């Protein structure tokens, strides 16, 4: 939640600033169309290659990037390396190649979607990012998952996350993501008892 919305009741939470990065203009247009009906996301721009994506991320500081894996002048993983894993915004990889999924999560991707993008699957991925970045924001899916969202918003350190999921290091986004997975598993275990 923004500081102002915490101070001024009823003020809307600002939308998640999103950058769409894909070398195919039709793919970028499709992703923008999927996002156009959402009030919790604002598209701040597009890039068609890795080099311009790195520059744009550094200049505009988006909170979320929808990132293709294979592009000219540097693919998605080159973009992550160019910006730096620890300085990257939340990332949802959107690609036609399933063989890069493990590598995507190793660089702390929030999700990995295959083209052609399934509308429902895309919506779930965006909901996850919004809940991570705006834990107090009320989204349609968040209304039905309030307890999980509240638990995921707890302050977790990278160290506690690493001891639970065995990652060598976690970014703030992946730490919250790991924490929510750990908490959901714990809740499932406790309800079975």
C-alpha positions as a LaTeX table, in Angstrom:
\begin{tabular}{lrrr}
\hline
Residue & $x$ (\AA) & $y$ (\AA) & $z$ (\AA) \\
\hline
Unk1 & 0.00 & 0.00 & 0.00 \\
Unk2 & 1.33 & 3.44 & $-0.80$ \\
Unk3 & 2.16 & 5.77 & 2.09 \\
Unk4 & $-0.53$ & 8.20 & 0.97 \\
Unk5 & $-3.24$ & 5.56 & 0.82 \\
Unk6 & $-2.30$ & 4.51 & 4.35 \\
Unk7 & $-2.68$ & 8.12 & 5.52 \\
Unk8 & $-5.74$ & 9.10 & 3.46 \\
Unk9 & $-8.57$ & 6.56 & 3.84 \\
Unk10 & $-10.24$ & 5.54 & 0.60 \\
Unk11 & $-7.31$ & 6.55 & $-1.59$ \\
Unk12 & $-6.66$ & 3.90 & $-4.21$ \\
Unk13 & $-3.46$ & 1.88 & $-4.19$ \\
Unk14 & $-1.27$ & 2.89 & $-7.15$ \\
Unk15 & $-1.15$ & 0.40 & $-10.02$ \\
Unk16 & 1.89 & $-1.83$ & $-10.53$ \\
Unk17 & 4.16 & $-0.18$ & $-13.09$ \\
Unk18 & 4.78 & $-2.77$ & $-15.81$ \\
Unk19 & 7.17 & $-3.02$ & $-18.75$ \\
Unk20 & 6.39 & $-5.44$ & $-21.62$ \\
Unk21 & 9.53 & $-6.87$ & $-23.25$ \\
Unk22 & 9.20 & $-9.08$ & $-26.34$ \\
Unk23 & 10.72 & $-8.91$ & $-29.82$ \\
Unk24 & 7.38 & $-9.76$ & $-31.48$ \\
Unk25 & 5.06 & $-6.73$ & $-31.84$ \\
Unk26 & 1.97 & $-8.98$ & $-31.92$ \\
Unk27 & 3.03 & $-10.66$ & $-28.67$ \\
Unk28 & 3.49 & $-7.26$ & $-26.99$ \\
Unk29 & 0.10 & $-6.14$ & $-28.28$ \\
Unk30 & $-1.54$ & $-9.32$ & $-26.95$ \\
Unk31 & 0.01 & $-8.88$ & $-23.48$ \\
Unk32 & $-1.07$ & $-5.23$ & $-23.39$ \\
Unk33 & $-4.60$ & $-6.27$ & $-24.35$ \\
Unk34 & $-4.66$ & $-8.83$ & $-21.51$ \\
Unk35 & $-3.55$ & $-6.12$ & $-19.08$ \\
Unk36 & $-5.80$ & $-3.35$ & $-20.42$ \\
Unk37 & $-8.83$ & $-4.27$ & $-18.31$ \\
Unk38 & $-6.90$ & $-4.28$ & $-15.05$ \\
Unk39 & $-6.94$ & $-1.24$ & $-12.76$ \\
Unk40 & $-4.07$ & $-2.63$ & $-10.65$ \\
Unk41 & $-1.56$ & $-2.64$ & $-13.55$ \\
Unk42 & $-0.31$ & 0.21 & $-15.71$ \\
Unk43 & 1.92 & $-0.48$ & $-18.73$ \\
Unk44 & 4.67 & 2.14 & $-18.74$ \\
Unk45 & 6.24 & 0.99 & $-21.99$ \\
Unk46 & 7.49 & $-1.72$ & $-24.31$ \\
Unk47 & 10.84 & $-2.95$ & $-25.54$ \\
Unk48 & 11.66 & $-5.22$ & $-28.47$ \\
Unk49 & 15.21 & $-6.25$ & $-27.61$ \\
Unk50 & 17.47 & $-6.96$ & $-24.67$ \\
Unk51 & 19.68 & $-3.87$ & $-24.89$ \\
Unk52 & 16.78 & $-1.41$ & $-24.86$ \\
Unk53 & 15.11 & $-3.43$ & $-22.08$ \\
Unk54 & 18.15 & $-3.05$ & $-19.81$ \\
Unk55 & 18.27 & 0.70 & $-20.44$ \\
Unk56 & 14.53 & 1.10 & $-19.91$ \\
Unk57 & 14.51 & $-0.91$ & $-16.65$ \\
Unk58 & 17.37 & 1.21 & $-15.31$ \\
Unk59 & 15.74 & 4.48 & $-16.39$ \\
Unk60 & 12.08 & 3.85 & $-15.54$ \\
Unk61 & 12.32 & 1.43 & $-12.59$ \\
Unk62 & 9.25 & $-0.68$ & $-13.38$ \\
Unk63 & 7.92 & $-2.92$ & $-10.63$ \\
Unk64 & 7.10 & $-5.78$ & $-13.00$ \\
Unk65 & 8.48 & $-6.92$ & $-16.33$ \\
Unk66 & 6.85 & $-9.38$ & $-18.68$ \\
Unk67 & 9.96 & $-10.79$ & $-20.32$ \\
Unk68 & 10.54 & $-12.97$ & $-23.38$ \\
Unk69 & 13.47 & $-15.40$ & $-23.27$ \\
Unk70 & 14.81 & $-15.18$ & $-26.82$ \\
Unk71 & 15.21 & $-11.74$ & $-28.39$ \\
Unk72 & 17.79 & $-9.91$ & $-30.51$ \\
Unk73 & 20.53 & $-7.92$ & $-28.78$ \\
Unk74 & 20.24 & $-10.01$ & $-25.63$ \\
Unk75 & 17.56 & $-12.39$ & $-24.46$ \\
Unk76 & 15.64 & $-12.41$ & $-21.20$ \\
Unk77 & 18.45 & $-13.92$ & $-19.15$ \\
Unk78 & 20.89 & $-11.37$ & $-20.60$ \\
Unk79 & 18.51 & $-8.66$ & $-19.42$ \\
Unk80 & 18.46 & $-10.14$ & $-15.90$ \\
Unk81 & 22.27 & $-10.35$ & $-15.85$ \\
Unk82 & 22.60 & $-6.84$ & $-17.32$ \\
Unk83 & 20.37 & $-5.26$ & $-14.70$ \\
Unk84 & 21.50 & $-7.62$ & $-11.93$ \\
Unk85 & 19.40 & $-10.31$ & $-10.25$ \\
Unk86 & 19.16 & $-8.29$ & $-7.03$ \\
Unk87 & 18.09 & $-5.11$ & $-8.84$ \\
Unk88 & 15.54 & $-6.68$ & $-11.20$ \\
Unk89 & 11.89 & $-5.89$ & $-10.70$ \\
Unk90 & 9.47 & $-8.80$ & $-10.38$ \\
Unk91 & 9.69 & $-10.93$ & $-13.53$ \\
Unk92 & 7.15 & $-13.06$ & $-15.32$ \\
Unk93 & 8.81 & $-14.84$ & $-18.22$ \\
Unk94 & 6.48 & $-15.17$ & $-21.22$ \\
Unk95 & 8.02 & $-17.42$ & $-23.86$ \\
Unk96 & 7.48 & $-20.21$ & $-26.35$ \\
Unk97 & 10.31 & $-22.27$ & $-24.84$ \\
Unk98 & 9.57 & $-24.54$ & $-21.89$ \\
Unk99 & 13.17 & $-25.68$ & $-21.44$ \\
Unk100 & 14.18 & $-22.45$ & $-19.68$ \\
Unk101 & 11.71 & $-22.70$ & $-16.78$ \\
Unk102 & 14.22 & $-23.97$ & $-14.18$ \\
Unk103 & 16.72 & $-21.26$ & $-15.09$ \\
Unk104 & 13.94 & $-18.66$ & $-14.79$ \\
Unk105 & 13.18 & $-19.63$ & $-11.21$ \\
Unk106 & 16.89 & $-19.70$ & $-10.39$ \\
Unk107 & 16.91 & $-15.95$ & $-11.17$ \\
Unk108 & 13.85 & $-15.50$ & $-8.92$ \\
Unk109 & 11.12 & $-15.23$ & $-11.57$ \\
Unk110 & 7.65 & $-14.92$ & $-10.08$ \\
Unk111 & 6.16 & $-17.04$ & $-12.88$ \\
Unk112 & 6.89 & $-18.64$ & $-16.24$ \\
Unk113 & 4.17 & $-18.63$ & $-18.90$ \\
Unk114 & 4.20 & $-20.38$ & $-22.25$ \\
Unk115 & 2.97 & $-18.84$ & $-25.49$ \\
Unk116 & 0.26 & $-18.81$ & $-26.61$ \\
Unk117 & $-0.65$ & $-17.30$ & $-23.26$ \\
Unk118 & $-3.67$ & $-18.82$ & $-21.53$ \\
Unk119 & $-5.89$ & $-15.97$ & $-20.32$ \\
Unk120 & $-6.79$ & $-17.60$ & $-16.97$ \\
Unk121 & $-3.20$ & $-18.65$ & $-16.25$ \\
Unk122 & $-2.00$ & $-15.14$ & $-17.10$ \\
Unk123 & $-4.56$ & $-13.61$ & $-14.74$ \\
Unk124 & $-3.36$ & $-15.86$ & $-11.90$ \\
Unk125 & 0.26 & $-14.87$ & $-12.49$ \\
Unk126 & $-0.64$ & $-11.17$ & $-12.46$ \\
Unk127 & $-2.73$ & $-11.62$ & $-9.29$ \\
Unk128 & 0.29 & $-13.24$ & $-7.60$ \\
Unk129 & 2.52 & $-10.31$ & $-8.49$ \\
Unk130 & $-0.02$ & $-7.73$ & $-7.36$ \\
Unk131 & $-0.42$ & $-9.55$ & $-4.02$ \\
Unk132 & 3.36 & $-9.62$ & $-3.58$ \\
Unk133 & 3.88 & $-5.98$ & $-4.47$ \\
Unk134 & 0.68 & $-4.58$ & $-2.96$ \\
Unk135 & $-0.13$ & $-6.91$ & $-0.06$ \\
Unk136 & $-2.84$ & $-4.59$ & 1.26 \\
Unk137 & $-4.49$ & $-4.14$ & $-2.14$ \\
Unk138 & $-7.80$ & $-5.90$ & $-2.63$ \\
Unk139 & $-7.82$ & $-7.80$ & $-5.92$ \\
Unk140 & $-10.61$ & $-10.10$ & $-7.09$ \\
Unk141 & $-8.64$ & $-13.24$ & $-6.28$ \\
Unk142 & $-7.25$ & $-11.76$ & $-3.06$ \\
Unk143 & $-10.73$ & $-11.47$ & $-1.63$ \\
Unk144 & $-10.99$ & $-15.25$ & $-1.60$ \\
Unk145 & $-7.44$ & $-15.76$ & $-0.33$ \\
Unk146 & $-7.11$ & $-13.10$ & 2.38 \\
Unk147 & $-5.55$ & $-15.37$ & 5.03 \\
Unk148 & $-2.83$ & $-16.58$ & 2.65 \\
Unk149 & $-2.11$ & $-13.05$ & 1.46 \\
Unk150 & $-1.89$ & $-11.78$ & 5.03 \\
Unk151 & 0.54 & $-14.54$ & 5.97 \\
Unk152 & 2.64 & $-13.95$ & 2.87 \\
Unk153 & 2.96 & $-10.27$ & 3.79 \\
Unk154 & 4.71 & $-11.14$ & 7.08 \\
Unk155 & 8.27 & $-9.85$ & 7.25 \\
Unk156 & 10.54 & $-12.71$ & 6.24 \\
Unk157 & 14.27 & $-12.39$ & 6.01 \\
Unk158 & 16.27 & $-13.86$ & 3.17 \\
Unk159 & 18.05 & $-15.97$ & 5.78 \\
Unk160 & 14.87 & $-17.57$ & 7.14 \\
Unk161 & 13.73 & $-18.16$ & 3.58 \\
Unk162 & 17.05 & $-19.75$ & 2.64 \\
Unk163 & 16.92 & $-22.08$ & 5.63 \\
Unk164 & 13.43 & $-23.19$ & 4.62 \\
Unk165 & 13.76 & $-23.56$ & 0.86 \\
Unk166 & 17.55 & $-24.02$ & 0.66 \\
Unk167 & 18.13 & $-21.24$ & $-1.87$ \\
Unk168 & 21.55 & $-19.65$ & $-1.62$ \\
Unk169 & 20.06 & $-16.17$ & $-1.75$ \\
Unk170 & 16.63 & $-14.66$ & $-2.17$ \\
Unk171 & 15.45 & $-11.32$ & $-3.45$ \\
Unk172 & 12.65 & $-9.53$ & $-1.56$ \\
Unk173 & 10.13 & $-10.75$ & $-4.15$ \\
Unk174 & 11.25 & $-14.38$ & $-4.05$ \\
Unk175 & 11.55 & $-14.27$ & $-0.26$ \\
Unk176 & 7.87 & $-13.32$ & 0.03 \\
Unk177 & 7.04 & $-15.92$ & $-2.58$ \\
Unk178 & 8.98 & $-18.61$ & $-0.71$ \\
Unk179 & 7.43 & $-17.50$ & 2.54 \\
Unk180 & 3.93 & $-17.84$ & 1.14 \\
Unk181 & 4.73 & $-21.33$ & $-0.15$ \\
Unk182 & 6.16 & $-22.32$ & 3.24 \\
Unk183 & 3.17 & $-20.86$ & 5.09 \\
Unk184 & 0.65 & $-22.53$ & 2.79 \\
Unk185 & 2.39 & $-25.88$ & 3.30 \\
Unk186 & 2.36 & $-25.34$ & 7.07 \\
Unk187 & $-1.34$ & $-24.40$ & 7.01 \\
Unk188 & $-2.17$ & $-27.49$ & 4.96 \\
Unk189 & $-0.22$ & $-29.70$ & 7.38 \\
Unk190 & $-1.89$ & $-28.15$ & 10.45 \\
Unk191 & $-5.40$ & $-28.56$ & 9.03 \\
Unk192 & $-4.78$ & $-32.26$ & 8.42 \\
Unk193 & $-4.00$ & $-32.87$ & 12.10 \\
\hline
\end{tabular}
